[in-house]
Amino acid sequence: MTASMTNERALSALALLIALAVASGCGDDGRAPFVGVDEEGGASSAGGAVTAGSGGTSGSGAGRGGSSSGSGGAAPGGAAGTGGTGGDTGWNPVPEPDVPALCAENMAASTPQRLAISTAAADVFAGITADELVLAWMTIEQGVSTLYTASRGDLDSDFSVPLEQTIATPDPVALGRDGLELVHVDADRHGFSLWTRAALDEAFARAPEQPFSLLFGEDPDAENERYADPVLSSNALTLFFARLDAGGRRTPFASVRISPAAPWGPSQPVALDEELEAAGDGRLQITGVSGDGRTLFLWNETRGSALTATLDRTTREFAAGSELGALGRGAPNADCSRLYHSSSRGTLDLHVSALR
């Protein structure tokens, strides 16, 4: 790859990595301005960002003209994300120097503790809300994907008997911030679907409005691409996913929206530094992200191990952080003190490990 191509790719991803809260538009210096949402739900911007539009026609999902109604989609309520300033805000992954990251750059995971709610099947972790009160996982057996969700009233309580439902997707779902929404890859891998529910004791159903019509901008090849690995940020404003090539190699992308009721804007590549990208060899899956957007949790499909990537303030790329060992897919809690995850070896159960 030439230096000019590398620079072009870095610039393409820069808007995401500088703000991760802008659907489109940049400031005069080429950087995406910080965008948040004020307490009344209106967009606020330090740089006059152009917001993702609303409206559009109903369709089946991303890459196929899904609906982008500004009022439909995400369920209301839930805890605010931990990043940004006030209310439900987008991320500012290049914070002031005196603001420490939520996750330490060098972390180790304690001995995994099996969660009693694990099933007899091979459990694949899907998501945990930042407050650790709603857990989602899946089993995929003989081509049938079954989603399980369970909740609890506080951290000292056991999870409830899980709700169980089949869902037509080849990958684990992405759980929303309050446990009332999820995003999954469609069965043919050519798009995404949003599912919602009104209460934690109800099953999910496909939302009438699908907020993915802007996800790929004017990309003419969007309908022919294959996608995988959806992950939502803790405030549900950023959607991570992967594009797959013919050999199954992954390129991570991300899209942002200005509020949980808005459509996700045009996606851009996630900037991984060359060393991390080379080491991953196209097999890295983003499985979780810290509340401040400065630490990615990844799973190396080839090695069967978990690791982190930390945002470098100088290069504004994600660089290799900590090796967490032979863990499966996982995501952290709000203060990055615990990691909920699958097991990649032995009994394929759900676990939680302390991070230190």
N, C-alpha and C positions, 0 to 999 in steps of 0.2 A: 504494500500500500504506500503510495507516495505521500510526501509531507503535505501537499495541497489537499489530497483526499482526506487525510487525517484531520486537517484543520477544518475542512468543510463539514465533516461528520460531527466534530466537536461543536462547531457553531450551530449545527442543526439541533443538537441536544441541549444547547446552553440555556434556552428559554425554560426548559423543564427543570434543569438543575439549579438555576438561579432562583426560581420561585415555586415551581410545582403547584401553582395555584392560579395559573392564567390559562384560559381556554385558547386565546389567540392574542396577538399584538405584542409589540415591544416598545421600550422607551427609546429615547433619542440615541443612547449609547449602544443600542443593539441588544441590551439585556431586557429580559421580561420584567416588567414592574411588579412589585408585590401587590397581590390582591387578596383581600379578606372579605368577610361578610359581617356587617355590623349586627348589633343585637336585634334590630328589627328585621333582619334578613336581607337588607339591601346590600348591593356590592359596594365596596370601598376600595379605592386604588390610589397608590402614591404616584402612579405614573400614567394614569389615564388609559388603562388597558382596554382593549376592545373585548367585550365579553362574547361568549358563545351565544349564538342566536337561539330563538325558540321557534316553535311551530314546525311545520313539515307534515308529511303524510305517514300514516301507519304502515309499518312493514314488519318483517320477521326478525330483524336483528342487524348487528353491525355489518357493514359492507353490503347491505341489501336495503338501505333506505329506511331503517327503523325510525319510529316516531321520535321527535325531539321536542315534545311539548315541555315548556318551561315549568308547567305546574304539575306534570305527572312524574311518575318514576318513584324516587326514594320515599320511604315512609318517614313521616315527621317524628320528631322527638329524639331522645337518646342523648348520651353525654357528648360534650364538645370534645374535639380532638385536643391533643396536648401541644401541638405545635402552633406557631403563629401568635397573634395577639387578640385576645377577647373573642367571645362567641365562637361560632363555627368558622374557623379561618382556614385559609390555605397555608401551605408551608413556606417558611423562609429558611431554606437549607444552607444559607450563608449568613449565619447569625453574627451578632457582635462578638468580638473576641472574648469578652468576659462571661459569655453565656455557655456553660458546659453542655456537652452533648448528653442526652439521656442515657445512652449506652457507652460504656467504657470502650476505648479502642482495642484494648487487649482484655478479652474475657475468657473465662473457662466455665464449662458446664459441670455441675455436680452430678453424682450418680443419679440416673433417671429414676423417678418414682412412678410406678405404674398407677394409672387411674382406674379405680374400681369399676367405672362405667364401661370399660373396654368390652367388646363383644368377643365371641368365639371365632369370628372371621378375621381376616386381615384388615385392620382398621387403618385408614389413611387420614391423617389430620387435615382438616379443611380450614378452620379458623377459630379464633377466640376473641371475644370482645375485649377492649382494653381494660375494662373493669373486672375481667375474668369471670363474669357471671353467665355468659352464654357460650357454649362450646358446640362446634360442628365438626363432623367427620363423615367419612364415606367408606363403603365397601363396594368393590367392583368385582363381581364374580360372574363368569360365563356371559359376559357382555351386558349384565344388568347392574346399573349403578344405583345404590341405595344411599340416601342421605339420612343422617341422624343428627338431631339437635337436642340439646339438653340445657336446662337453666337452673340457677340456684339463687336464693335470696341474698346470700352474703358469702364471704370467703370461708366461713367456718361451717357452712352447710354442705351437704352432699348434693351432687347434681340430681335433678329429677329423672324419673324414668324417661328415656329419650323418645321423642317423636320420630317416626320412621316413614319415609316415603320414597318411591322410586322417582328418578329424574333422568332424562335422556341427555347424558353428557359423558364424555370420555375421561374427564379430568375432575379433580376435587373442585368444589365451588369456592367462591370468594364470599366470606361472610361480612355483612355490613356492620356498622358501628354499634347498633342497638339490638342486633339479632333479628331485626324485622325485615331485612332485605338480603338478597344474595345475587351474585352475578355468576353465570356459568357459560362455558363454551358450548355452542350448539353441537348436536350429534355429528354433523358433517364437518365440523371445525371451520366453517366459513363465516362465523359470526358469533355474537354473544346474545344472551337473554337476561333480563332483569326479572326476578321473582320477589314478591313481597308477601307479607302477612300482617294482620292487624294486631295480633297478640302472640306472645311467646308460646302459648299452649295450642296454637293453630298451625295447620300445615301451610306451606308456601304455595302460591299460585302465580302463574305468569302475569306480570303487570300489564294492564291495557296500554300503557304508554311506554315505549322503549327508547331510552335516551342515548342511542348509539349512532345516530345518523351523521354526526359530525366527526366521528372517531378517526376516519381516515382521510378527511379533507377531500381533495379532488383526485386522490390516487385512483387511476383507472384500473389497477390490478387488484384492488381491495377484495372484490368478489371472488377472485381466484386464489387468494392467499389462504393458508391454514393457520389457525391460532391455538394457543394453549395457555395453561397456567395463570388464570386470572387471580389477582390479589388486590384487595382494597386496603387503603390506608385507614388508620384508626378513626379518622373523621369522615371517611367515605368520600373524600373529595378527589382522591387520586386513584386511578385504576391502572395497575400494572398487568402486563400480559406478554406473551412471547409470540413472535412470528416463526413459523417452522419452514425450513427449506425441504427439498425433496428427500434429503438424508436424515431428517429429524433434528437437525441442528437448530438451536434457538437463538433468536435475536430479541433481547428484552426491549419493550416499549412501555411508555406510560402516557396517560391522558389525564387532564385535570378538569374540574368544573368549579364554578364559583359558589355553588350552594348545593345541598343535597337534592333540591328540586330542579336543578338545571341539567341540561345534557352535558355529557363529557365532550370536551373540545378535541381538536386535531391532535393525534398522538405523535410523539417524537421518540427517537431512540434514547435509552438510558445510557449515559456515558460511563462505560467501564474503562479503567486504564488498560494499557496494552498488556501488561503483565497478567492482570486478572483475566482479561479476555482470552489470552493465549492459554493460560492454565485451565480455563473452563472448557476450551475447545468446543464451544457451542452446546455444552451440556449443562450449563448452570441454570437452575430454576429459581426465580425469586419466590420465596414462600411467605415472607413477612417483612414488615418495615417498622422501625421505631416511630413513636408519635411525633418526633421532630423531623423526620425524613432524612436524618443524617446517617442512619445505619440500615443497611439491607441485610436480611437473613436469607441465605441461599442454600440450595441443596445441589451437590455435585452428583449428577446421575451416574457418571462413570465410576467414581470412587465410592459411592454410597455413603457420603459424609456431609456434614453440615458445616457452614462457615459464614462469616460476616464480611461485609464490604463497607468501608467507612468513607464518607464524603471528604475529599481533600480540599481544604479551603483555598489552596493556591491554584491547583489545576482544575478544580471544580469537576473532578471525575471521581467515581467510586473506586477505591483501591482496596486490595486484600486486607482484611482485618484479622479476625481470630479464627482459628481452626477449632471447631466445637466437637469434632470426633464423629463416631459412627452413630449419628442420630438421623432420623428421617426428617420429613418436612416439618417446619415449625415456625412459630411466631411469638413475639414477646408480649408481656403485659405492659401496662401503661408506664411504669417506671423502669422497665428493662431489668427487673430483678428476677424474673422467672421466664422460662421458655416452655411453652406447650408444644408437643411434637409427637410424631409417629416414631416407631422404631424401624430401623433399616435392616436389622438382623435379629435372629432368634424369633421369639414370639412377637408377632406384629400387632402390638397393643398401643394404646395411647399412654403418654407419659408427661410428666412435668419435671423440669430440672431447674435448680437454682443457678443463676448467672452471677459470677463474682469476678 
